[in-house]
Amino acid sequence: MARIAVIGAGMGAMSAAARLAVAGHRVTVYERSETFGGSLGRHARGGFAFDTGPSLLHLPAVYRDLFVKTGKEPLERCVTLSQVDPASRHVFADGTSVSLPNASRSGVVTALDAALGDGAGARWGAFLDRAGDAWDRSRRPLLEEPLRPDWQVLARDPYPAPVRRRLLRPALRAGTVAEVGSWELADPRLAALLDGYALSYGLDPLHAPASAALLPYMEETFGSWYVSGGMRALARAVYERCLARRVEFVFGAEVARVVEKDGRAAGVELADGTVSEAAHVVLGAQPRPGLIPGQEIWRDGDVTVQPRPGGAGATGRFLVLLSLRGARPSDAVHRTLVHPADGAAERAAVFGGRLTEHPTVTVLRPDDPATRPDADHEAVTLMATVAPHGAVDWTDAALRKRYADTLIDAADAAVPGLRERVLHTEVRTPAETGAETGAAGGAVPPPALAGAGGGYLHAANSTRLPGLLLAGGWSHPGGGPAHAGMSGTLVAGLIVEGDGFRGSQ
């Protein structure tokens, strides 16, 4: 039985901690804040409650497996999961809208044909078929295995883009999300639909590889699930499972550095100077300068594979939390995306470190009594992907108010008369995210993608410093609750079974 120190209490870190404790190790989690859950935060005021991070769970099998492997009670006995149906509603700039059913390919095709015209559903369906091929080709090395020494195999895009033959010119294949939308989907509304998936994960459609098709494929194949009480309830369930497995948590404990001894990680030193020895250290937070000894542990051969920085190219979330008078209509859709007329301008602004006056706005209206004081009120969250703090000064009070008004105006297309119902508004920006999670600029890590020469991969779970491993959204296989949970599985496997661990079979 070895002593293991875990830095951070996010979902990836806690997933690793629970699995390691079940394997017989003594696990202590050191968390700089006063609570668990990482980005799965919760804001409550006057009987209203809101998620401040991801609001829906995709690939629930990741957490079902965690609960099966770490105790007798399955996930569904610890939290209540329900499929969101329709999965999403989309409102386009030309006034058309479409509601897409949850986990029903034929239903999606039918809905798109009815809303956007004959042929729209078939084009989207054919695109998802190709996305399914990409899923089959890359699922194991991208999501279910530690990053291989020959990770360059993931530098090739697995998306089988059809050939576009041109008279007297070389044939073309779509290599980015934007090209898939323009060349394969043809309809600008379908292209906006695809762009919306990419943006919601913090990816620039203009540069993200075509393999980002896996994101809508996963959502439309495995469904979108809501956790009663919000995603914070899932974080609490994982935390309580850790406690049941005798994982120790130390909150308000910032780790100053990883201790190195005889060429391997040997423990952690806290900001107050306390040193705790450990046979292994699991870093479940974004690496920062000075935390880890040595400079070469991020390198693999001659190519650097590392977490994305919180500066240029990263994105954050701007949230407007609305406490509303008036009951939630029975036909309200849980998630609506309001798409702007000029997606190119939005992309240029967000990924150029500027504000856009016409963002894609996600409107979240959960039908959950735990989010409101009574049936005569409603809790609504508005969300937009934005540049991180630093590129934009998100502490500027006037700017925060103006941008909140921008989102409220856009959301009126999904919730008519929204502004007149507002009792209270709470604004949360990347500045708050950074303060609470420690992520530079309040950046949100995207999921890992194959293709683009490996530029969308994250740091391997193993490092060049023996005994130090990486879990959570800033490591392989990237951000999001499901991906973070997968990283915890991989780290636990590497510690328990050694470097020969190749993932679950």
N, C-alpha and C positions, 0 to 999 in steps of 0.2 A: 504494500500500500504506500503510494507516494503522496507527498504534499504538493498541491498544485495551486498556484496563484492566478486568478483571473482578473484582468483589468477591465472594468466596465460591467454594467448590469443591463446591457441591451439584450435583444432577443437572441442574437447569435451567441453571445457570451453565456447567457443563462441556459440555452439549449446544450451547449458544450458542458457546462457545469453539472447539469442534471445527469447527463449520460456518463460523465466521468465518476460522479459520486456512486452511481449504480455499479460501476465497474470496480468499486472498492477504494477509490482514492479519497483523500482528505482535501476538500476544495474550499478555498476562501475567495470570495468575490470582493474586490475593492472598487467602490463607486464614488466618484468625485461629488455627485449631487446627493440629495437626501432621499432619493427614491429609485425605483427600478424601472425598466421598460425602454430606456433609450428614447427613440423618437415616438414611441407609442404613448403620448401624453394625453392628458385630459384637462379641460378647463371647465369649471363649474361656477355658476353665479345665479343666485335667486331661484333655484330649482331647475335651471337650465344647465345642460351639460353637453360638451362638444369634444370630439376627437381633435387633437392638434397635430396629428401625423396621418399616416395611412388610415383610411376609413373602411376599407373592404379587404377581405382575405381571399387570395387566390392560391390555388394548390394547397387546400387544407390537409391533404395527405401528409405533408411535411410534419405538421403538428400532431396529426393522428398517430404517426409512427413514433414521434417523441413520447407521447403519453403511453403508448403500448409498451415501449421499451424501458420505461422508467417507473412503472407502477401498475397497480391493478385497475385503477379507474381510467377508462378511456376518455378521450377529449370531450366527447359529447355529454359526459356526466359532470364535467367541470365547467363547461360553457355551453350556451345555447347558440347553435349555428342555424341560419336560415338562408336559403338561396334568394337573392334579390331578383325579382321578376316583375317587369322587364329589367334586364341587366343595365341598360342605359337608354336614355333618350338623347337625340342629337337635334339641335336647332341650328339651321344653316342661315347664312347671311341673306339668301334670297327668299327667306320666309318658310321654306319647306322644313319639315321635321319628320323624324322616324324614331320609333321605339323598337329596340332590339331585344328579343326574348333571351332568357338566360340559358346557355348551354344547349341551344337548338340550332344546328346548322340550317336545316330546312326552314325553320321559322325565321331566321335572319334573312335568308334568301328571299322568302316570300315578302317580308316586311320591306326590304329594300326595293324590290320590284314595284310594290304598291305605292311607295312614297316617292321614289326617284325615277320610276319609269322602267319598262321592260328591258331586261339585259343588265341592269345594275346589280341585281342579286347574283346573277350568273358570274359576272366579273369578280365580285367579292368572294363568291364561293370558290372560283378557280384559284384566286389568290390564296385563300386559306388552305386549299389542297397543296399548293406549293409550300406554304408555311409549314404544313404538316410533314412534308418531306424533309424540310430543314430541321424540324424538331427531332425526327427519327435519326437523322445523321449526326446531330450534335448533342442530344440530350445527355448521354452519359459523360463524355469528356467535359462538357460545359457546366453541368449542374450536379452530377452525381458522383464524380470522381475528384480527388485532389488534382490541382493543376499539374499536368504531366511534365517530366523533364523535356519531352519533345512537344511542348505546348504550341510550337509553331504550326502544328496541324490545325489549330484553331485560328490561325491567321487567315485561312481561306474561308470565304463566305459560303455557308452551306445552302443558301437560298437558291433554288434552281430557276433563276430568271429566264423567261423565254427569250429566244433570239429575235431581235428586230432587224430584219433584212432591209437594206437600203440600196437603191439603184446606184451603181458605180461608186459606192462608198462602203467602208467596212461595216459589218454587222455590229449591233450594239446589244448589250444586256444591262438591265437596271442594276446599279451597284449601291444605291442609297435609298432611303425611305422616300425621299422626294421624287426620285426617278421612278420608283415603283408606282407611286401615286399618279404621276404624269403619264407614264408610258403604258402601264398595265391596267390601271383602274379607269383612266380617261376622264371620268366625270369628276369635276373639281370638288363636288360634295363628298364623293368617296375618298378622294385624296385628303380632304380635310378630316374625314373620319380617321384615316390612318395616321395623319399628322398628330391628331389629338392623343392617340395612344402613345406615340413617341414623346410628345411634350409632357404628358402626365408622369412619365418616368425620368424626366430631365434630359431627354435626348434631342439633339438638333436634327430634324428631318433632312436637312440639306447635307449633312455629313454622316449621320448614323448609317451603318451598313444595312443592306437589305435584310439581313438576318434578324433585324428588329421585328420582322414579321412574326417571330415567335411570341411576342407580347400579346397581340390580339388573338393569336391562335390559342395560347394558354387560357386567356380569359373566356373565350367563346367555346372552348372544348371542356374545360374543367369547372367553369362557372365562377360567378362572383358571390361571395358569402358575407353575410353580415353577422357580427357577434353581438348578441343582446348585451346592452350596457356599453357598447362601443369596443374598439380594439384594446382599450385599456384593460377590459375584462380578460382578454387573452393573455396580456402581459402578466396580470395578477395570477392567473391560473398557472403559468409557467414558473413564476416566482414561488408560489405555494408548493408546486411540485419539487422545486429545488430544496425548499425548507424541509419537506417531508423526507427527502433523501439526505438530510443533514448537511447541506451546503451552508456554509457560514457567510453572512453578508456584513460588510463593514461600510456603512454609508458616511458621506462627508470625508472620505479618505482619498485624497488626490495622490496618485503615484507620480513621483518626480522622475524616476528612472528605473529601468530594468537593470538589476545587478548581474554582472558577468563575473564568472570565476572559472579559471582553467579552461577558457575558451568556450563556455556554454552559459546559457541563462541559469542563474542560481537563485533568483528571488526578485523582490521588488523593494525599493526604498520609497517611503512616503514623504510627502512634503514636510512633515514635522521631524524628519530624520530617522524615523523608525524603519528598521530593516527586517523583512520577513523572508526567510529562506524557503525555497521551493525547488522541487526537481524539474518542474516545467512551469513556464509562464505562458498564459494565453492572453493575447492583447485583443480585446473586443471593442476597441475604440479607434478613432482615426489617429494614425501615427503623427507625432509632432516632433520638431527638432529637439534633440537632447534627451528624448525618452529612451532611446535604444542605443547602446554602445556600438561603435563601428559605422562605416559608411557603405559597405559593400553587400550587406545582407539582402538588399532589394534587387541585386543584379543576378540574372540568370544567363550565363554565357556572356555574349557581347550585347545583349538587348535588355533594356530595363523594362521590367513589368512591375508597375507600382500603382498604388491607389491614386485616383485623381486628386489633385490639390483642390483646396476650397477657393481658388481664385478664378482666373479667366477660364471659361469653358464649363465651369460648374454652375448649377442652378439651385435655387431655394424655392420655398413655398410662401406665398402671401395669402393669409387667411382672413376672412371677415366672418366673425361669429355673431349671428343675429338672433336675438331673443324677440320673438314675434307674438303679438296678440292675435287671437283667432285660431281656430282649430285647423289641423292639417287635413286637407281634403282627402277623401277616401281613394280618389283616383290619382293622387300625387305620385310621381315617379321618384324613386330613391336617389338616382344619380342622373343629372342632365348636364350635357356639355353644350355650351353656347359658343359656336364657332364664328370667328371674325371674317370679314370680307377679304382681308388681305393677310393671308397666313405668312407670306414671305416677309412682310414688314414686321410682323410679330417675331418671327425667328431672328431676323437681323437685330432687332432691339434686345431681345432676351439674351442671346448668345454674344451680343456685342457689348453687354454691360450697361444697357440703357433701359428705360421704361417704354412700354408700348401703350398707346392710348386705346388700343382695341385688342385686348388679350382674349385667349380662349379661357372661358370661365366655367368651372365645374361647380354645379349647384347640388348640394347634398341635403336630402330631406328624409332622414330615417324615420320609419314608423315604429318608434320605440318609446314607451312611457317613461323609461329611465332618463330620457333626454329633455323632459319638459315637466313643469310643475303640475300640470293637469291637462285634460283633454281640450281645454279652451286656449291652449298656447302651442307654439311650435318652435323648435330649434332648427335653424338652417345655417349651413356652412357654405361659404363661397370660397373657391380656391383658384389661384392662378400660379403658373410657373413663372418665376422671375429671376433676375440676376441676383447673385449673392450680395450680402452686406459687404461693403467696401467698394464694389463697383457702383453700387447705389447706396446712399446714406439712408438706411432704413430707420435711423433714430430721429430723422427730421419729422416733427409732428405734423407740419402742414402737408408734406408729401404723403405721409401715411393716410391722412384724412382724405386727400384728393384722390389717392388711388383706391381707397375703400369705396368712395363714391363712384369711381369708374366701374368697379366690379358690380356694385348694386344696380347701376344703370343697365349694364349688360344683362344681369340676371333677371331683369324685368321681363325679358322674352320668355323665361321659363316660369316665373312666378309673378304674374301681372298684379300690380298694386302692392308690390313688396315694400316699397319705402314707407307707405302709409301705415304699415303694420308694425314697424320697428319700435320696440320698447327700449332696447339697449344694443349697442354695437361694441364689440371687442375686436381689435385688430392685432394680428400676430404676424410677424415678418421674419425674414432670415436672421435679423438681429436677435430676436428672442430664441430662435432655434439654436444659434451659436452659443448663446449664454447658457442654455439648458443642457445641450448635448456635448459641447466642446468642439463641435465640428467647425472648422475654419470658415468664416463667412456665413455660417448657417447653411452650408451646402448639404444637399441630400444625395447620397451615392446612388448612381443608376445601376441597374443590373448588368452583369457581364454579357457581352455579345461576341460571337465569333465573327471573323472577317476583319476588313480594314487593317490588315497586317498585324493584328493583335492589339491594336490601339484601344480597344474597348474591353480588354481583359483587366482584371484586378490582380493585386499581389497574391502570390501563392500562399496557401495556408501554412506551409513550412517555410522557414527562412534560413539564411546562411549561418545564423547563430543557433547552434544545436540547443534544443530545449525551449526555444521561443516559437510559438505558433500564433497565427492570426485568425480571428473569427469576426463575424459581423459584416455589415454592408460595405466596409472599406477593403474587404479581402474577397478572394474567390468564394462563391460565384456572384458577388455583388449585392446591391441594395434591394430593399423591399422585405417585408416580413418573411415570405416564403424562402427567398434566397438566403436571408440571414440565418434562418433555421437550418438550411442545408449546410451552411458553413460550420455551424456548431456540430453537426453530425460528422463532417469530414475531420474536424480537429480532434474530436473524441476518438475517432477511428485511428488517426495517426498516432495518438499518444498510447492507446491501448494495444494496437496491433503493430505499431512501428511503421517505418517508411514503406514497407511492402503493402500497406493498406490501399486498396483500389476502389473503395466504395462498396455500398451494399449491392448484393447480387439480386 
